[in-house]
Amino acid sequence: MKVLIGTESLRPPLTGIGNYTLNLIRELQLRSDVEAIDCFNGDRFSTAERVLMTADLLIEPVTESRHQGGAKAQLRKTLRGLPLAYRLKSAWSNVRFKIGGEARSGFVYHEPNFILKPHDGPCVTTVHDLSFVRHPEFHPPERVRWLSRQLPRTLERADYVIADSEVVRSELIQQFGVRPDRVRAIYLGADARFIPRSPEECRAVLAKYGLVHGGYLAFVGTIEPRKGLSVLLDAWERLPATMRQNWPLVIAGAPGWRNSEFVKRMQTLQAKGEVRFLQFVNAYELPFIYAGAATFIYPSVYEGFGLPVLESMASGVPVICGKGTSMAEFAQGGCKLFDVDDCDALALAIVELLESPQQRLRMANVALAQANSFSWARCAQETLQVYAEAEKNHSRGSYEEAR
């Protein structure tokens, strides 16, 4: 089998879809039944080997991404907000893809980032979430308009659709009428770097940030409204003052959309010594930040999967996340749950865990056992099965058209 994968998401700082794409390519490279993997980054084609050779650079932060005031970052942000920005970028990319894709019509094309480009061969798309439908207020209007136009066309063209969870699979069936036999939920995996680590193992990285193993709470995610940061900060300010001082809240993540309010609040709390805003943390240091936390909090309003939750569970850390979410779906008792819009409930959950070391240990053990059943190898294996089905369906469709 020959595979063509879109790799536009592999741009620093690497976030959820980029991690998914990179780990999928790594695992597919190990498979003897995959003859070739070509990649398209939105402008040009390259081999998977070349992409993986530069992987270390891809997962490191770039200087301007750490500071919203960087000239290049500010320019990109401005351009993305312009009317027709998504259409123009997509049109240029589609032209480049179609030219190079003519020689790859026999490849199974997998787009890990929602919207398919024109391809004559079998097509698979991964739809990670439908937040632009469920919560359009959490996205720039131009992005919502573009996805609203393009996703129905992609779903109609795709031979097969992959979702990150049963939550998203059900939404695709109910809201877009995708046939149940054409969409499959495939859970993501936790990288092998995310494991429980002792205080000694974490000491060097934590010392860099002035942290102590087991002496802080953590949140990792893009700094934007959808991640529930307003509820998290409201809950934090309801905690007893001694608790906020003894267990500072560590917040790590790349800047997202409409985050100025959160940044100001975090900076105010940071001045009091209650919050540590680390901004983007690179891939080497991140596992140590997870493993050193007393509790990981992920109050995201909506996720297709919620990779930080699984990574925390794999690190042997108890987790607090929202009821009825995809995280609750795969956690299976490994997380403490609360209503995502209830800051008082979140504050209570934090207090209960911090005041009970026995409960934290019990939850951490359950979370670790559950996380061990997820891997990128399993994700890749199930994805390959989808590729095979897509090839079969595409060949059958071509034969029926010819008749």
C-alpha positions in Angstrom: 0.0 0.0 0.0 1.1 3.5 -0.8 0.0 6.4 1.4 -0.1 10.2 0.8 -0.5 12.2 4.0 -1.2 15.9 4.4 1.4 17.5 6.8 0.3 21.2 7.0 -0.2 20.7 10.7 3.5 20.0 11.3 4.5 23.6 11.9 5.7 24.9 15.3 4.4 25.2 17.9 3.1 21.6 17.4 -0.4 21.2 18.8 -2.9 18.3 18.9 -3.4 17.7 15.1 0.4 18.0 14.5 1.1 15.4 17.2 -1.5 13.1 15.7 0.1 13.5 12.2 3.6 13.1 13.3 3.0 10.0 15.5 0.9 8.4 12.7 3.7 8.8 10.2 6.3 7.4 12.6 4.2 4.3 13.2 3.3 3.8 9.5 7.0 3.9 8.7 7.5 0.8 10.8 4.9 -1.2 8.9 6.1 -3.7 6.3 2.8 -3.6 4.5 3.2 0.2 3.7 5.3 0.4 0.6 5.7 4.2 0.5 4.6 7.3 2.4 4.7 10.7 0.7 3.8 13.9 2.5 2.4 17.3 1.3 3.0 20.3 3.5 0.6 22.7 1.7 3.2 23.8 -0.8 5.4 20.8 -1.8 5.7 17.1 -1.6 8.4 15.2 0.3 9.1 11.7 1.7 8.1 10.6 5.1 11.8 10.0 5.8 12.5 13.7 5.2 9.6 14.8 7.4 10.8 12.5 10.3 14.4 13.7 9.9 13.3 17.2 10.8 10.9 16.1 13.5 13.1 17.4 16.3 12.9 20.9 14.8 9.2 20.6 14.3 8.5 20.0 18.0 10.7 22.8 19.3 9.1 26.2 19.9 10.1 29.1 17.7 11.0 32.4 19.2 8.1 34.5 17.9 5.6 31.9 19.0 6.5 32.4 22.6 5.7 36.1 22.4 2.5 37.4 20.7 4.3 40.6 19.9 6.7 38.9 17.5 6.6 40.7 14.1 6.2 37.5 12.1 3.6 36.0 14.4 1.7 39.2 14.4 1.7 39.4 10.6 0.5 35.8 10.3 -2.3 36.5 12.9 -3.4 39.5 10.9 -3.4 37.7 7.6 -5.4 34.8 9.0 -8.0 37.3 10.1 -8.5 38.8 6.7 -11.6 38.1 4.6 -11.1 35.2 2.1 -7.8 34.2 3.9 -8.8 30.6 4.1 -10.1 30.5 0.6 -7.0 32.0 -0.9 -4.6 29.7 1.1 -6.7 26.7 0.2 -6.9 27.5 -3.5 -3.1 27.9 -3.8 -2.5 24.7 -1.9 -5.0 22.8 -4.0 -3.3 23.8 -7.2 0.1 22.7 -5.9 -1.4 19.4 -4.6 -3.2 18.6 -7.9 -0.1 19.1 -10.0 2.0 16.7 -7.9 -0.9 14.4 -7.1 -1.3 13.3 -10.7 1.7 11.0 -10.3 0.2 9.6 -7.0 -3.3 8.7 -8.0 -2.7 5.1 -6.8 -1.9 6.3 -3.3 -4.5 6.3 -0.5 -4.7 10.0 0.4 -5.2 10.7 4.1 -5.9 14.2 5.3 -5.3 14.4 9.0 -6.6 18.0 9.2 -10.3 17.9 8.1 -10.5 19.2 4.6 -9.5 17.0 1.6 -7.6 18.3 -1.3 -8.5 17.1 -4.9 -7.3 13.5 -5.4 -8.3 10.9 -8.0 -7.5 7.9 -5.7 -9.0 6.7 -2.4 -9.5 9.4 0.2 -9.7 9.3 4.0 -10.2 12.3 6.2 -9.8 12.7 10.0 -12.4 15.0 11.6 -11.1 15.6 15.0 -14.0 17.6 16.4 -17.0 19.7 15.4 -16.3 22.6 17.7 -16.9 25.1 14.9 -20.5 23.7 14.8 -21.1 23.2 18.5 -19.3 26.4 19.6 -18.7 28.8 16.7 -18.1 31.6 19.2 -14.8 30.0 20.0 -13.4 30.4 16.5 -12.7 33.3 14.2 -15.7 33.9 11.9 -13.7 33.3 8.7 -12.6 29.9 10.0 -16.2 29.0 10.8 -17.5 30.1 7.4 -14.7 28.2 5.6 -15.2 25.0 7.5 -19.0 25.2 7.1 -18.6 25.4 3.3 -15.8 22.9 3.0 -16.5 20.1 5.4 -19.8 18.9 3.8 -18.0 18.6 0.5 -15.1 16.7 2.1 -17.6 14.3 3.8 -19.3 13.7 0.5 -16.0 12.9 -1.3 -14.3 10.8 1.4 -14.3 7.1 0.9 -13.9 6.8 4.7 -14.0 9.2 7.7 -12.1 8.8 10.9 -13.2 10.4 14.2 -11.1 10.6 17.4 -14.0 9.4 19.6 -17.5 8.0 19.6 -18.7 11.5 20.6 -17.5 13.0 17.3 -18.5 9.9 15.3 -22.1 10.3 16.6 -22.1 14.0 15.8 -20.9 13.3 12.2 -23.7 10.8 11.7 -26.4 13.0 13.3 -25.5 16.5 12.1 -24.0 15.7 8.6 -25.8 12.5 7.7 -22.6 10.5 7.3 -23.4 6.8 6.8 -22.4 4.9 10.0 -20.5 2.3 7.9 -18.3 5.1 6.5 -17.1 6.6 9.8 -15.0 5.0 12.4 -13.8 6.2 15.8 -10.1 5.5 16.4 -8.6 6.6 19.7 -5.3 8.4 19.8 -2.3 7.2 21.7 0.1 8.5 24.4 3.7 8.8 23.3 6.2 6.6 25.1 7.8 9.7 26.7 4.8 10.1 29.0 5.5 7.8 31.9 5.5 8.2 35.7 8.8 9.9 36.8 10.4 10.2 40.3 11.2 13.6 41.9 14.9 13.0 41.1 14.1 12.3 37.4 12.1 15.6 37.2 14.4 17.7 39.3 16.4 19.4 36.5 13.4 20.4 34.4 11.3 21.5 37.3 14.1 23.5 38.9 14.3 25.6 35.7 10.7 26.8 36.3 11.0 26.9 40.1 8.7 23.9 40.6 8.7 21.0 43.1 7.6 17.5 42.2 4.1 17.0 43.6 3.9 20.6 44.7 1.7 22.1 41.9 -1.4 21.7 39.7 -1.1 21.8 35.9 -3.0 22.7 32.8 -1.5 22.2 29.3 -3.3 23.4 26.2 -3.7 26.2 23.7 -4.5 29.5 25.5 -8.0 30.2 24.1 -11.6 30.3 25.3 -12.6 26.8 24.3 -10.1 25.3 26.8 -12.2 26.5 29.7 -9.5 28.8 31.2 -12.1 31.3 32.5 -13.8 28.6 34.5 -10.4 27.3 35.7 -9.3 30.8 36.9 -12.7 31.4 38.5 -12.4 28.1 40.4 -8.8 28.9 41.3 -9.7 32.2 42.9 -12.3 30.4 45.1 -9.7 28.1 46.6 -8.4 28.8 50.1 -5.5 31.3 50.0 -3.1 28.8 51.7 -3.9 26.1 49.1 -3.2 28.5 46.2 0.1 29.4 47.8 1.1 25.8 48.6 0.1 24.4 45.2 0.6 27.0 42.5 -1.2 26.5 39.2 1.1 25.9 36.3 -0.3 26.9 32.9 1.5 25.9 29.7 0.4 26.4 26.1 0.9 28.1 22.9 -1.1 31.3 22.3 -4.5 30.8 20.6 -7.4 33.0 19.7 -8.9 35.8 21.9 -6.5 35.1 24.8 -5.6 38.6 26.0 -8.1 38.5 28.9 -6.7 35.2 30.1 -3.1 36.4 29.8 -3.9 39.5 31.9 -5.6 37.4 34.6 -2.7 34.9 34.6 -0.1 37.6 34.9 -2.0 39.2 37.8 -2.1 35.9 39.7 1.5 35.2 38.7 2.5 38.4 40.5 0.9 37.0 43.6 2.9 33.8 43.3 -0.2 31.7 42.7 0.1 31.0 39.0 3.2 30.1 36.8 2.5 30.9 33.2 5.1 29.0 31.3 3.8 29.7 27.8 4.8 27.0 25.2 6.8 24.2 26.7 8.9 22.1 24.3 8.5 18.4 23.7 11.5 17.4 25.8 10.4 19.2 29.0 6.6 18.6 28.7 6.6 15.0 30.1 8.4 16.2 33.2 5.8 19.0 33.7 3.1 16.4 33.5 4.8 13.8 35.8 5.6 16.3 38.5 2.0 17.6 38.9 -0.1 16.7 42.0 -3.2 16.9 39.8 -3.8 17.8 36.1 -6.8 19.9 35.3 -8.4 20.1 31.9 -11.7 22.0 31.9 -12.0 22.2 28.2 -15.6 22.9 27.1 -15.3 20.6 24.1 -12.7 18.3 22.6 -12.7 15.7 19.9 -10.4 13.6 22.1 -8.3 15.5 24.6 -4.7 14.3 24.2 -3.4 16.2 27.3 -5.7 14.1 29.5 -4.4 10.8 28.1 -0.8 12.1 28.4 -1.4 13.0 32.1 -3.0 9.6 32.8 0.0 7.9 31.2 2.3 10.0 33.4 0.6 8.6 36.5 -1.2 11.8 37.5 -4.8 12.1 38.7 -6.9 14.2 36.3 -10.0 16.5 36.6 -12.0 17.0 33.4 -15.5 17.6 32.2 -18.5 15.3 32.3 -20.1 14.2 29.0 -16.9 14.9 27.0 -14.7 12.7 24.9 -12.2 12.7 27.8 -14.8 11.1 30.1 -15.5 8.6 27.3 -11.9 7.2 27.2 -11.0 7.8 30.8 -13.3 5.1 32.1 -13.1 6.1 35.7 -9.5 7.4 35.5 -10.6 11.0 36.0 -12.6 13.1 38.4 -15.5 14.7 36.5 -17.3 18.0 36.9 -19.8 20.1 34.9 -17.6 22.2 32.6 -19.5 25.5 33.2 -19.5 25.1 37.0 -16.5 26.8 38.6 -17.7 25.9 42.1 -17.8 22.2 41.2 -14.3 22.5 39.8 -13.0 24.2 42.9 -14.6 21.5 45.1 -13.0 18.7 43.0 -9.6 20.4 43.4 -10.0 20.7 47.2 -11.1 17.1 47.5 -8.1 15.8 45.7 -5.6 18.0 47.3 -6.9 17.1 50.8 -6.8 13.4 50.1 -3.4 11.9 49.1 -4.9 8.5 49.2 -7.6 9.4 46.7 -4.9 11.0 44.4 -2.9 7.8 44.5 -5.9 5.6 43.9 -7.0 7.7 40.9 -3.4 7.9 39.5 -3.2 4.1 39.5 -6.5 3.7 37.8 -5.6 6.4 35.2 -2.2 4.7 34.5 -3.8 1.3 33.9 -6.4 2.8 31.6 -3.9 4.8 29.6 -1.7 1.8 29.0 -4.4 0.4 26.7 -3.9 3.3 24.3 -1.0 3.6 21.9 0.0 5.2 18.6 0.8 1.7 17.3 -2.8 0.7 17.9 -4.0 3.9 16.3 -1.9 3.3 13.2 -3.0 -0.3 12.9 -6.7 0.6 13.0 -6.0 3.5 10.6 -4.4 1.1 8.1 -7.6 -1.0 8.3 -9.5 2.1 7.3 -7.1 2.7 4.3 -7.8 -0.9 3.1 -11.5 -0.3 3.3 -11.2 3.0 1.5 -9.2 1.3 -1.3 -11.9 -1.4 -1.6 -14.8 1.1 -1.6 -13.0 3.4 -4.1 -12.3 0.5 -6.4 -15.9 -0.7 -6.2 -17.2 2.8 -6.9 -15.0 3.2 -9.9 -16.1 -0.2 -11.3 -19.8 0.7 -10.8 -19.2 4.1 -12.6 -17.5 2.3 -15.5 -20.5 0.0 -15.8 
